[in-house]
Amino acid sequence: MLAIVIPYYKLSFFEATLQSLADQTDKRFMVYIGDDASQESPDDLLEKYQQKFDFEYHRFEENLGGTSLVKQWERCIAMTKDEEWLMILGDDDVPCLNLVASFYANHSNIDLNTINVVRFATVVINDMGDVLSSVYKHPLLEKTTDFLCRKFSKKTRSSLSEYIFRKSTVIEMTFRNFSLAWHSDDMAVLEFSDFENCYSINEATMSVRVSFHSITGDSGLKIKKNQATYEFCAVLFLEYSASFSREQKKIILKKLEQAFFNIPLLKNYLILSSYYCSQIGLGELIQFHFRLLKTGVIIVLKKAKLFGFVKK
């Protein structure tokens, strides 16, 4: 059976999420709602949906999401029982009405291919529920390393809500606790699949909401997001370098470069330079420094006082 875990905090779009669960054509799921000490009580809303699908609700008295979203996910996962599969659904995201039915329709193929990570197609929606993107679909079976490089190359997108994980794998490995949980979902896709295949269900779609309420839509968190990108890539290079080809490593380093242009700190400059040298080669390191000069980032470095060029 499928456990759908909702780490709840914001009431703004929660009814749309609950309604989408009530509308599912296949009700073979159990919903676990973990309230992260929210100031916006969902009690009246939950009473409205009491008879429409099975759920359990628990309010935690301590807010964890403000310091660690991953720890909030973990205590919500601990609410689940003996379900085999697990989805962590955002409290503002909206699965299409046949999403659960599509999962069970593909279940035999998922087991046949020894899959631990399943994903659905996605679209991006805004505050009003308007669709902002085309439908992002994927190969039926795709190596998760290939997927990550497609994402870093801006050929696809990804977030946590559209994934279903084999729960035993989640319990055994746990999520990586990056800042803002930024890339914690990407790391989970890689590690929970053992860097092997992810199974895609393209006939069902998860609508992922991007708004100023969400971490993705909050431009004020740019520095923390970019720093989390460094943390994530450090794990990839330090622990899983052998899982990626040279070309894939170059794509990952390009992503780090983009983060560096946004936060040109000495620590990140040294990290990026060391990765270019150790993972790709001296030639690429030299090319990286040419790009720094060409794009004018060296001026930003001066302003950041990395090399003592700025006088007070």
PyMOL commands that set and color helices and strands:
alter all, ss='L'
color gray80, all
select helices_A, chain A and resi 14-22+43-48+69-77+99-105+107-112+144-152+167-173+179-181+184-192+219-243+246-262+266-280+282-295+297-303
alter helices_A, ss='H'
color red, helices_A
select strands_A, chain A and resi 2-8+29-36+55-60+85-88+94-95+117-125+141-143+163-166+197-209
alter strands_A, ss='S'
color yellow, strands_A
deselect
rebuild
show_as cartoon
